[in-house]
Amino acid sequence: MKITEMFPEMPKVKIGGKEYELKFNTRSVIQLEKDYPNPDEIRNILKNILTGIKAIDLINLLFAGLLNTKSFKDKEVLIDIIEPRDFNDYADAILAAYMRSCVSPEQIEKLEVLAVGAKKKAEAETSPVNTLSIE
């Protein structure tokens, strides 16, 4: 099993009828440092993202994650397009993209090794020798 099977692609969000890839890169980090000079703020927001955050925090994170697309010149443009009914979808995508951005190449390699090991174990457990017969 490859890591791409565990994490198929970067999360996407639909805004104004168009799909955008959400990705946290260096430009995103710089934007978040401007929005949140205290790094603990970002951690607290991400910790509570699924249980409810302020709309402005969601917009700040969404905007930072969309900087790679170069589709929104500023947050005001984004604010005018997004709909509150989609906030939960945005929150899920933000969290997934942020977590993916924190994984190092070494961690990815370890995950691949673990995935291969798990696949071999699953195959061994379901092999004909270990499978019970109904007959």
C-alpha positions as CSV (number, residue, x, y, z in Angstrom):
1,M,0.0,0.0,0.0
2,K,1.3,3.4,-0.9
3,I,0.9,6.6,1.1
4,T,-1.1,8.0,-1.8
5,E,-3.7,5.3,-1.0
6,M,-3.9,6.4,2.6
7,F,-3.9,10.1,1.6
8,P,-5.2,10.2,-2.0
9,E,-4.9,13.9,-2.6
10,M,-5.0,17.3,-1.0
11,P,-8.5,18.2,0.1
12,K,-10.6,20.3,-2.2
13,V,-13.3,22.9,-1.4
14,K,-16.1,24.1,-3.6
15,I,-16.4,27.9,-3.7
16,G,-18.7,29.7,-6.1
17,G,-19.3,26.5,-8.1
18,K,-15.6,25.9,-8.7
19,E,-13.3,23.4,-6.9
20,Y,-10.0,24.6,-5.3
21,E,-7.2,22.6,-3.8
22,L,-6.5,23.5,-0.2
23,K,-2.9,23.4,0.7
24,F,-0.8,25.0,3.4
25,N,2.6,26.0,2.1
26,T,5.2,28.7,3.1
27,R,3.0,31.5,1.9
28,S,0.2,30.2,4.0
29,V,2.4,30.1,7.1
30,I,3.4,33.7,6.5
31,Q,-0.2,34.8,6.2
32,L,-1.2,32.9,9.4
33,E,1.7,34.6,11.2
34,K,0.3,38.0,10.2
35,D,-3.2,37.0,11.3
36,Y,-2.1,35.3,14.5
37,P,1.1,36.6,15.9
38,N,0.8,34.2,18.8
39,P,1.3,30.6,17.5
40,D,-0.8,29.2,20.3
41,E,-3.9,30.9,18.8
42,I,-3.6,28.8,15.7
43,R,-3.2,25.6,17.7
44,N,-6.3,26.5,19.8
45,I,-8.3,27.3,16.7
46,L,-7.3,24.0,14.9
47,K,-8.0,22.1,18.1
48,N,-11.6,23.4,18.2
49,I,-12.2,23.6,14.4
50,L,-14.6,20.7,14.4
51,T,-16.6,21.8,17.4
52,G,-17.1,25.4,16.2
53,I,-14.9,28.4,15.6
54,K,-15.5,32.0,14.8
55,A,-16.3,32.8,11.2
56,I,-13.3,35.1,10.9
57,D,-11.0,32.3,12.1
58,L,-12.4,30.0,9.5
59,I,-12.0,32.6,6.8
60,N,-8.4,33.3,7.9
61,L,-7.5,29.6,7.7
62,L,-9.4,29.1,4.5
63,F,-7.8,32.1,2.8
64,A,-4.3,30.9,3.9
65,G,-5.0,27.5,2.5
66,L,-6.1,28.9,-0.8
67,L,-3.1,31.2,-1.4
68,N,-1.5,28.5,-3.5
69,T,-4.3,28.9,-6.0
70,K,-3.8,32.6,-6.5
71,S,-7.6,32.8,-7.1
72,F,-8.5,35.3,-4.3
73,K,-6.7,38.6,-4.2
74,D,-7.8,39.2,-0.6
75,K,-10.1,37.9,2.1
76,E,-12.9,40.3,1.2
77,V,-13.3,38.6,-2.2
78,L,-13.4,35.2,-0.4
79,I,-15.9,36.5,2.2
80,D,-18.3,37.6,-0.6
81,I,-18.3,34.2,-2.2
82,I,-18.4,31.6,0.5
83,E,-21.7,30.5,2.1
84,P,-22.2,29.7,5.8
85,R,-23.9,26.4,4.9
86,D,-20.5,25.2,3.6
87,F,-18.6,26.1,6.7
88,N,-18.5,22.5,8.0
89,D,-17.0,21.3,4.7
90,Y,-14.4,24.1,4.8
91,A,-13.5,23.2,8.4
92,D,-13.0,19.5,7.5
93,A,-10.8,20.4,4.5
94,I,-8.8,22.9,6.4
95,L,-8.0,20.4,9.2
96,A,-7.1,17.7,6.7
97,A,-4.9,20.0,4.6
98,Y,-3.2,21.5,7.7
99,M,-2.4,18.0,9.0
100,R,-1.0,16.9,5.7
101,S,1.3,20.0,5.6
102,C,2.8,18.9,8.9
103,V,3.9,15.5,7.8
104,S,7.6,15.3,7.1
105,P,9.1,13.1,4.3
106,E,10.5,10.8,7.0
107,Q,7.0,10.4,8.5
108,I,5.6,9.7,5.1
109,E,8.2,6.9,4.6
110,K,7.3,5.4,8.0
111,L,3.6,5.5,7.2
112,E,4.4,3.7,3.9
113,V,6.3,1.0,5.8
114,L,3.5,0.7,8.3
115,A,0.9,0.5,5.5
116,V,2.9,-2.3,3.8
117,G,3.2,-4.2,7.1
118,A,-0.5,-3.8,7.8
119,K,-1.4,-5.0,4.3
120,K,0.8,-8.1,4.7
121,K,-0.7,-8.9,8.1
122,A,-4.3,-8.5,6.6
123,E,-3.4,-10.8,3.7
124,A,-1.9,-13.4,6.1
125,E,-5.1,-13.3,8.3
126,T,-7.3,-13.9,5.3
127,S,-5.2,-16.4,3.4
128,P,-6.8,-19.8,2.6
129,V,-4.8,-21.5,5.4
130,N,-6.3,-19.3,8.0
131,T,-9.8,-18.9,6.6
132,L,-12.4,-21.1,8.2
133,S,-14.4,-23.3,5.9
134,I,-18.2,-23.3,6.1
135,E,-18.4,-26.9,4.7
